[in-house]
Amino acid sequence: MDAVESLPPESRRRTLVLRIRAFIGHHLHDPDLTPGTIAAAHTWRLPPPGVRSSAVPR
C-alpha cells in the first residue's frame, strides 16, 4: 500500500493538489504544458469538454 493511500481522503486530496502545483511550477516554462499533460502526469483523465467534474481539485 502506498503511503498516500493510507491517508484520509481530505489529506490525499491536499497531497494531490500540492503535487500538481509543484509539477506546474517546475514545468511552467514548457510550451507543451496543458491541462492534458498535467492530468497525464498525475494519472488523471480529464472530463469531456463541457462536463464539469467534482473530482478536479480547485
N, CA, C and O of each residue as an XYZ file, in Angstrom:
232
protein
N       0.850     -1.188      0.000
C       0.000      0.000      0.000
C       0.889      1.244      0.000
O       1.831      1.343      0.787
N       0.590      2.168     -0.868
C       1.289      3.439     -0.959
C       0.994      4.251      0.299
O      -0.114      4.187      0.832
N       1.976      5.013      0.775
C       1.785      5.812      1.987
C       0.642      6.802      1.837
O      -0.097      7.045      2.792
N       0.488      7.375      0.652
C      -0.587      8.344      0.418
C      -1.947      7.666      0.499
O      -2.907      8.265      0.983
N      -2.044      6.419      0.030
C      -3.318      5.699      0.057
C      -3.813      5.456      1.473
O      -5.013      5.280      1.686
N      -2.907      5.444      2.445
C      -3.310      5.204      3.827
C      -3.809      6.472      4.518
O      -4.284      6.408      5.652
N      -3.709      7.615      3.854
C      -4.172      8.879      4.427
C      -5.684      9.016      4.293
O      -6.287      8.388      3.422
N      -6.302      9.831      5.147
C      -7.734     10.123      4.991
C      -7.971     10.841      3.659
O      -7.057     11.473      3.130
N      -9.189     10.751      3.111
C      -9.482     11.346      1.796
C      -9.080     12.813      1.663
O      -8.507     13.194      0.643
N      -9.361     13.632      2.649
C      -9.020     15.058      2.540
C      -7.505     15.257      2.482
O      -7.021     16.137      1.770
N      -6.764     14.450      3.223
C      -5.304     14.542      3.178
C      -4.770     14.088      1.828
O      -3.822     14.674      1.304
N      -5.376     13.042      1.260
C      -4.967     12.587     -0.077
C      -5.229     13.681     -1.100
O      -4.393     13.945     -1.963
N      -6.394     14.319     -1.001
C      -6.741     15.400     -1.932
C      -5.731     16.534     -1.821
O      -5.246     17.041     -2.833
N      -5.419     16.927     -0.602
C      -4.470     18.025     -0.387
C      -3.088     17.660     -0.922
O      -2.416     18.493     -1.530
N      -2.667     16.425     -0.699
C      -1.378     15.960     -1.210
C      -1.348     16.023     -2.728
O      -0.355     16.454     -3.314
N      -2.428     15.595     -3.367
C      -2.506     15.643     -4.824
C      -2.436     17.081     -5.329
O      -1.734     17.365     -6.300
N      -3.154     17.983     -4.679
C      -3.127     19.394     -5.079
C      -1.699     19.935     -4.971
O      -1.237     20.639     -5.869
N      -1.009     19.616     -3.894
C       0.367     20.090     -3.724
C       1.289     19.513     -4.796
O       2.154     20.218     -5.315
N       1.106     18.236     -5.128
C       1.923     17.616     -6.173
C       1.663     18.276     -7.526
O       2.595     18.538     -8.286
N       0.403     18.538     -7.817
C       0.055     19.165     -9.094
C       0.628     20.571     -9.170
O       1.182     20.957    -10.199
N       0.504     21.333     -8.105
C       1.057     22.694     -8.105
C       2.570     22.676     -8.288
O       3.119     23.511     -9.007
N       3.243     21.732     -7.641
C       4.697     21.624     -7.795
C       5.054     21.254     -9.233
O       5.999     21.799     -9.803
N       4.301     20.333     -9.810
C       4.532     19.935    -11.204
C       4.383     21.134    -12.129
O       5.221     21.361    -13.002
N       3.322     21.894    -11.939
C       3.093     23.080    -12.774
C       4.240     24.075    -12.602
O       4.748     24.619    -13.582
N       4.640     24.306    -11.369
C       5.743     25.229    -11.115
C       7.033     24.816    -11.796
O       7.770     25.661    -12.304
N       7.310     23.515    -11.808
C       8.528     23.015    -12.440
C       8.442     23.007    -13.964
O       9.473     22.994    -14.635
N       7.243     23.015    -14.515
C       7.071     22.922    -15.965
C       6.441     24.170    -16.576
O       6.028     24.150    -17.736
N       6.364     25.238    -15.820
C       5.704     26.452    -16.291
C       6.341     27.015    -17.562
O       5.655     27.626    -18.381
N       7.623     26.816    -17.724
C       8.334     27.308    -18.915
C       8.064     26.460    -20.157
O       8.370     26.885    -21.271
N       7.503     25.284    -19.980
C       7.288     24.342    -21.080
C       6.080     24.754    -21.913
O       4.964     24.781    -21.395
N       6.275     25.076    -23.193
C       5.138     25.492    -24.026
C       4.128     24.368    -24.257
O       2.999     24.625    -24.676
N       4.529     23.124    -23.985
C       3.617     21.993    -24.150
C       2.817     21.688    -22.885
O       2.071     20.710    -22.850
N       2.963     22.507    -21.855
C       2.201     22.298    -20.621
C       0.736     22.648    -20.876
O       0.402     23.785    -21.209
N      -0.112     21.666    -20.717
C      -1.550     21.835    -20.936
C      -2.297     21.113    -19.820
O      -1.690     20.336    -19.083
N      -3.595     21.352    -19.679
C      -4.361     20.566    -18.706
C      -4.204     19.057    -18.944
O      -4.161     18.274    -17.995
N      -4.122     18.663    -20.206
C      -3.955     17.244    -20.522
C      -2.628     16.674    -20.065
O      -2.582     15.554    -19.558
N      -1.532     17.433    -20.237
C      -0.227     16.932    -19.795
C      -0.147     16.897    -18.276
O       0.489     16.014    -17.701
N      -0.789     17.852    -17.633
C      -0.826     17.855    -16.168
C      -1.609     16.641    -15.676
O      -1.168     15.939    -14.766
N      -2.760     16.398    -16.275
C      -3.583     15.248    -15.891
C      -2.843     13.941    -16.139
O      -2.858     13.044    -15.296
N      -2.195     13.833    -17.295
C      -1.476     12.602    -17.627
C      -0.341     12.334    -16.642
O      -0.081     11.183    -16.291
N       0.323     13.376    -16.202
C       1.422     13.216    -15.257
C       0.937     12.750    -13.891
O       1.717     12.248    -13.082
N      -0.341     12.917    -13.646
C      -0.911     12.527    -12.355
C      -1.971     11.445    -12.516
O      -2.846     11.281    -11.666
N      -1.877     10.718    -13.611
C      -2.753      9.589    -13.943
C      -4.232      9.922    -13.843
O      -5.027      9.133    -13.332
N      -4.585     11.084    -14.329
C      -5.984     11.522    -14.384
C      -6.450     11.517    -15.810
O      -5.656     11.666    -16.739
N      -7.739     11.345    -15.981
C      -8.357     11.573    -17.280
C      -9.238     12.795    -17.121
O     -10.005     12.897    -16.163
N      -9.129     13.710    -18.048
C      -9.962     14.907    -17.997
C     -11.372     14.563    -18.439
O     -11.558     13.701    -19.298
N     -12.375     15.229    -17.862
C     -13.744     15.009    -18.336
C     -13.888     15.576    -19.747
O     -13.124     16.457    -20.144
N     -14.855     15.079    -20.498
C     -15.077     15.624    -21.845
C     -15.383     17.119    -21.774
O     -15.881     17.592    -20.753
N     -15.094     17.869    -22.833
C     -15.394     19.303    -22.839
C     -16.857     19.557    -22.475
O     -17.757     18.875    -22.966
N     -17.076     20.526    -21.628
C     -18.431     20.886    -21.220
C     -18.943     20.107    -20.024
O     -20.008     20.425    -19.496
N     -18.205     19.087    -19.583
C     -18.616     18.295    -18.422
C     -17.756     18.711    -17.249
O     -16.528     18.664    -17.320
N     -18.390     19.111    -16.190
C     -17.661     19.541    -15.001
C     -17.523     18.362    -14.046
O     -18.495     17.655    -13.780
N     -16.330     18.155    -13.540
C     -16.084     17.044    -12.629
C     -15.805     17.573    -11.235
O     -14.971     18.461    -11.055
N     -16.500     17.031    -10.255
C     -16.262     17.445     -8.871
C     -14.960     16.856     -8.349
O     -14.492     17.248     -7.281
N     -14.365     15.916     -9.088
C     -13.111     15.304     -8.659
C     -11.914     16.201     -8.931
O     -10.840     15.981     -8.370
N     -12.078     17.191     -9.769
C     -10.967     18.077    -10.115
C     -10.729     19.039     -8.965
O     -11.635     19.776     -8.574
N      -9.491     19.043     -8.405
C      -9.209     19.964     -7.298
C      -9.372     21.409     -7.728
O      -9.088     21.770     -8.870
N      -9.828     22.219     -6.811
C      -9.981     23.651     -7.085
C      -8.968     24.423     -6.309
O      -8.927     25.651     -6.398
